[in-house]
Amino acid sequence: MRKVSVSVKSEPTTAANAVGAGRIAGRLARGRGLSRHPGSRLAQVAVWGCWILAALCVAWTVTADGFQTTVLGTAMVFAAAGIGVGLQLKTLKLLSLAQGSMLGVGAYGQLILTGRYHWDFLSALVVSALIASGVGIVLGVAAVRVRTHYYILLTAAVQAIGAACMSGLTSLTGGPQGDATPATVSLLGLRLISVSQLAVLAAIVAVAAALLADLIHRAALGRRMIAAGSSPILARASGASPVAANIWGNVLMAVFGAIAGSVYAPLIGYLGPAEFSLGISITCVLVGVVSTRVSFSLAIVAAVLLQELTQELSDVGSLSGVIYGGIIVLVGTGIALGTTRPFHWPSRRPGRSESPVGASGEVVVSK
């Protein structure tokens, strides 16, 4: 290996980024995914395995009875909301702590519009999704300049504002004491009146969210979001607008949360600010991080395990918060160490350097 110095008038890092961007842009244009090697049988087996586990969790939700139905239905709600966080993390490499407030937008939308103004379920859901989209647009515009931990702080502020609105707007939300939600959901001519029926609806929403997220990730929109999350140079080289891609990613995250919240409201029957706290946002983050590993369907499995763990820890007493917090610390450490990046399957072809231009402006040539 010998190094040949090359004089570059522009900044070396710019040249390196341009070469790397051009190569990856070619892959994007040909429709090749960036998260795993195409045609890998191991990848296909892992994805199908995740879907089988998710199907078992859905079957458990459908056949459960009593209080277990509410627990599993809640897990499906958190899975749908967490998939929105996972899609944003897997493409734009942004981590949101505002999903608890987005759940609140959907849930309180059902409380106010269906409970007090007698709207139907779907109309209230659409309005809640539009309100959440407005928040997503603001976050998307800010995400062009605000990245990494600054974006996390921004979404934490949005979560705090949402919690303050839920507590302060007493005439609409019921204040800190909360309010009861309508116990009946009218959907496409069907009346869902039991907890088991609402849990099935939550499971359908979770599965639909996983399928939609996987479709978006593989489609042209997902490739543009991946490019924007990698670098603005890569996004422009692939013909994508970084601003539009960031807006789309944040809007999708918010809409997934609002739709999940619309199902959550009639499922639990009573809403209060505590149901949409920062802890709920962190739960959605945990589920979302897991969903980025192999398949978005893994979020369903993670949410069910997390809810079951929470129920088991409730018998421990005061140590339950310590144990749950320890799990959060472990996952947070994994994020910091980069172990929660989208899974990369090994390529069958020998590896090649993304760019022949080094950071110091030298070209590395194999002897």
C-alpha positions in Angstrom: 0.0 0.0 0.0 1.5 3.3 -1.0 0.1 6.9 -0.8 0.2 9.3 -3.6 -0.3 12.9 -2.7 -2.8 14.9 -4.8 -3.2 18.6 -4.7 -6.8 19.6 -4.2 -7.8 23.2 -4.3 -11.1 22.7 -2.5 -11.4 21.2 1.0 -10.4 17.5 1.0 -13.4 16.5 3.1 -15.7 18.0 0.5 -14.0 16.0 -2.3 -14.3 12.8 -0.3 -18.0 13.5 0.5 -18.6 14.2 -3.2 -17.1 10.9 -4.4 -18.9 8.9 -1.7 -22.2 10.8 -2.4 -21.9 10.0 -6.1 -21.4 6.3 -5.5 -24.2 5.9 -3.0 -26.5 8.1 -5.1 -26.0 5.6 -7.9 -27.3 2.9 -5.6 -30.2 5.0 -4.7 -31.1 5.7 -8.3 -31.0 1.9 -9.1 -33.3 1.3 -6.2 -30.9 -0.7 -4.1 -31.5 -0.5 -0.4 -28.7 0.6 2.0 -29.7 -1.3 5.1 -28.9 -4.9 4.0 -27.4 -6.8 1.1 -30.0 -7.6 -1.6 -30.9 -11.2 -2.1 -29.4 -12.4 1.2 -31.3 -15.5 2.3 -30.2 -14.9 5.9 -31.9 -11.5 5.8 -35.1 -13.0 4.4 -35.2 -15.7 7.1 -34.7 -13.1 9.8 -37.4 -10.9 8.5 -39.9 -13.8 8.2 -38.9 -14.9 11.7 -39.8 -11.4 13.0 -43.1 -11.5 11.3 -43.9 -15.0 12.7 -43.2 -13.7 16.2 -45.3 -10.6 15.6 -48.2 -12.9 14.4 -48.0 -14.9 17.6 -48.2 -11.7 19.6 -51.2 -10.6 17.6 -52.9 -14.0 18.1 -52.3 -13.7 21.8 -53.9 -10.3 21.8 -57.0 -11.6 19.9 -57.5 -14.6 22.2 -56.7 -12.9 25.5 -59.4 -12.1 28.0 -59.8 -9.9 31.1 -57.2 -7.4 32.1 -54.6 -9.1 29.9 -56.6 -7.8 26.9 -56.0 -4.2 27.9 -52.3 -4.9 28.5 -51.8 -6.4 25.1 -53.9 -3.8 23.4 -51.8 -1.1 25.0 -48.7 -2.9 23.8 -50.1 -2.7 20.2 -50.7 1.0 20.6 -47.1 1.6 21.7 -45.9 -0.6 18.9 -47.6 1.5 16.3 -46.3 4.7 17.8 -42.8 3.2 18.2 -42.7 2.2 14.6 -43.1 5.9 13.7 -40.1 6.7 15.9 -38.2 3.8 14.4 -38.9 4.8 10.8 -37.5 8.3 11.6 -34.4 6.9 13.3 -33.7 4.3 10.5 -33.9 6.9 7.7 -33.2 10.3 9.0 -31.1 9.2 12.0 -33.2 11.4 14.3 -34.5 10.4 17.7 -37.7 12.0 18.9 -38.9 12.3 22.5 -42.2 13.9 21.5 -44.2 10.8 20.6 -46.0 10.9 24.0 -47.5 14.3 23.0 -48.4 12.9 19.5 -50.2 10.1 21.2 -52.0 12.7 23.3 -53.0 14.6 20.2 -54.8 11.6 18.8 -56.3 10.5 22.2 -57.6 13.9 23.2 -58.9 14.5 19.7 -61.1 11.5 20.2 -62.1 12.7 23.6 -63.1 16.2 22.4 -64.5 15.5 19.0 -66.3 12.3 19.5 -67.2 12.7 23.2 -68.4 16.3 23.2 -69.1 17.2 19.6 -70.3 13.7 18.6 -68.1 13.3 15.5 -67.5 9.8 14.1 -64.2 8.0 14.9 -62.6 8.4 11.5 -63.3 12.1 11.2 -61.8 12.7 14.6 -58.8 10.6 13.6 -58.2 12.6 10.4 -58.3 15.9 12.3 -55.9 14.6 15.0 -53.6 13.4 12.3 -53.6 16.8 10.6 -52.8 18.6 13.9 -50.0 16.2 14.5 -48.8 16.8 10.9 -48.5 20.5 11.7 -46.2 19.7 14.6 -44.2 17.4 12.4 -43.8 20.1 9.7 -42.3 22.5 12.3 -40.0 19.8 13.6 -39.0 18.8 10.1 -38.0 22.4 9.1 -36.0 22.7 12.4 -34.4 19.3 11.8 -32.6 20.6 8.7 -30.4 22.7 11.0 -30.9 21.0 14.4 -29.4 17.5 14.6 -28.2 14.9 17.1 -28.7 15.8 20.7 -30.0 19.2 19.9 -32.9 17.6 18.0 -33.5 15.4 21.0 -33.7 18.5 23.3 -36.1 20.1 20.8 -38.5 17.2 20.9 -38.2 17.0 24.7 -39.4 20.7 24.7 -42.3 19.8 22.4 -43.2 16.9 24.8 -43.1 19.4 27.8 -45.3 21.8 25.9 -47.8 19.1 25.1 -47.9 18.0 28.7 -48.5 21.6 29.8 -51.4 21.9 27.4 -53.0 18.7 28.6 -52.9 19.9 32.2 -53.7 23.5 31.6 -56.5 23.4 29.1 -59.0 22.3 31.6 -62.1 23.1 29.7 -61.0 20.8 26.8 -58.9 18.1 28.4 -60.3 17.9 31.9 -57.1 19.1 33.4 -54.8 17.0 35.7 -57.8 14.9 36.8 -58.5 13.9 33.2 -61.8 12.8 31.7 -63.6 9.7 30.5 -63.6 8.8 26.8 -66.4 7.4 24.8 -66.7 3.6 25.3 -68.0 2.9 21.8 -66.2 3.2 18.5 -68.3 3.3 15.3 -66.0 2.3 12.4 -67.2 1.5 8.9 -70.7 0.5 10.1 -69.3 -1.6 12.9 -69.8 -0.8 16.6 -66.8 -1.8 18.8 -68.0 -1.8 22.4 -65.8 -4.3 24.2 -62.2 -4.1 25.2 -61.4 -7.2 23.3 -62.7 -5.7 20.1 -60.7 -2.5 20.7 -57.6 -4.5 21.3 -58.1 -6.3 18.0 -58.4 -2.8 16.3 -55.1 -1.8 18.0 -53.4 -5.0 16.7 -54.7 -4.2 13.2 -53.2 -0.7 13.4 -49.9 -2.0 14.7 -49.6 -4.5 11.8 -50.6 -1.9 9.3 -48.0 0.5 10.7 -45.3 -2.1 10.4 -46.3 -2.9 6.8 -46.5 0.8 5.8 -43.2 1.6 7.4 -41.5 -1.2 5.6 -43.1 -0.1 2.3 -42.0 3.5 2.9 -38.4 2.5 3.8 -38.1 0.5 0.5 -39.8 3.1 -1.7 -38.3 6.2 -3.3 -39.4 8.4 -0.4 -37.5 6.2 2.0 -34.4 6.4 -0.1 -34.6 10.2 -0.2 -35.0 10.2 3.6 -32.0 7.9 4.0 -30.0 10.3 1.7 -31.0 13.3 3.8 -30.1 11.5 7.0 -26.7 10.7 5.7 -25.7 14.1 4.4 -27.1 17.0 2.4 -24.6 16.4 -0.3 -25.8 12.8 -0.7 -29.4 14.0 -0.8 -28.8 16.5 -3.5 -26.7 14.1 -5.5 -29.6 11.7 -5.5 -32.0 14.4 -6.5 -33.7 14.7 -3.1 -34.5 17.9 -1.2 -33.1 17.6 2.4 -35.8 20.0 3.7 -38.7 17.9 2.1 -37.2 14.6 3.3 -36.9 15.9 6.9 -40.4 17.2 6.8 -41.8 13.9 5.5 -39.9 11.9 8.2 -41.2 14.1 11.0 -44.7 14.2 9.7 -44.8 10.4 9.4 -43.5 10.1 12.9 -46.2 12.4 14.3 -49.1 10.9 12.2 -48.2 7.3 13.4 -48.4 8.6 17.0 -51.7 10.4 16.5 -53.3 7.4 14.8 -52.1 5.1 17.7 -53.4 7.7 20.2 -56.9 7.7 18.5 -57.1 3.9 19.2 -55.6 4.3 22.7 -58.3 6.7 24.0 -61.3 4.3 23.8 -59.1 1.3 24.8 -58.1 2.7 28.3 -61.4 4.5 28.8 -60.0 7.5 30.8 -57.4 10.1 29.8 -55.1 12.1 31.9 -51.8 13.9 31.4 -50.0 11.0 33.1 -50.9 8.7 30.3 -48.8 10.8 27.9 -45.8 11.6 30.0 -42.1 11.6 29.0 -42.0 8.0 30.2 -44.4 7.0 27.5 -42.2 8.8 24.9 -39.2 6.8 26.2 -41.2 3.6 25.9 -41.9 4.5 22.3 -38.2 5.2 21.8 -37.3 1.8 23.2 -39.8 0.0 20.9 -38.7 2.2 17.9 -35.0 1.4 18.4 -35.7 -2.3 18.4 -37.7 -2.0 15.2 -34.7 -0.6 13.3 -32.7 -3.8 13.7 -34.2 -6.3 11.3 -37.8 -5.6 10.6 -40.4 -3.1 11.8 -42.6 -6.0 12.8 -40.1 -6.6 15.6 -41.6 -3.5 17.3 -44.8 -5.5 18.0 -42.8 -8.2 19.8 -40.7 -5.6 21.8 -43.9 -3.7 22.9 -45.5 -6.9 24.1 -42.4 -8.0 26.0 -42.1 -4.5 27.5 -45.7 -4.4 28.7 -45.4 -7.8 30.2 -42.2 -6.8 31.9 -43.9 -3.7 33.3 -46.7 -5.9 34.7 -44.3 -8.3 36.3 -42.3 -5.5 37.8 -45.4 -4.0 39.4 -45.2 -6.8 42.0 -41.7 -5.9 42.9 -42.7 -2.6 44.5 -40.3 0.3 44.8 -37.6 -1.6 42.8 -39.7 -1.6 39.7 -38.7 1.9 38.7 -35.0 1.1 39.3 -35.1 -2.0 37.1 -37.1 -0.3 34.4 -34.7 2.6 34.5 -31.8 0.2 34.2 -33.2 -1.2 31.0 -33.6 2.4 29.6 -29.9 3.1 30.5 -28.8 0.0 28.7 -30.6 0.8 25.6 -29.5 4.4 25.8 -25.9 3.3 26.1 -26.4 1.1 23.0 -27.6 4.2 21.1 -24.6 6.2 22.2 -22.2 3.4 21.2 -23.8 3.0 17.8 -25.0 -0.5 18.3 -28.6 0.3 17.5 -28.0 1.4 13.9 -29.9 -0.4 11.2 -28.7 -3.9 10.8 -26.3 -4.6 7.9 -26.1 -8.0 6.4 -22.6 -9.2 5.2 -22.0 -8.8 1.5 -20.9 -11.8 -0.5 -18.6 -9.6 -2.6 -15.2 -8.4 -1.3 -15.5 -5.0 0.4 -14.5 -1.8 -1.4 -13.6 1.6 0.0 -16.5 4.1 -0.4 -14.0 6.8 -1.5 -10.4 6.7 -2.7 -9.9 10.2 -1.3 -8.6 10.3 2.3 -9.5 13.0 4.8 -6.1 14.6 4.3 -6.5 14.9 0.5 -4.4 11.8 -0.3 -5.4 9.0 -2.7 -4.8 5.5 -1.4 -3.7 3.1 -4.1 -3.3 -0.6 -3.7 0.1 -1.8 -4.8 
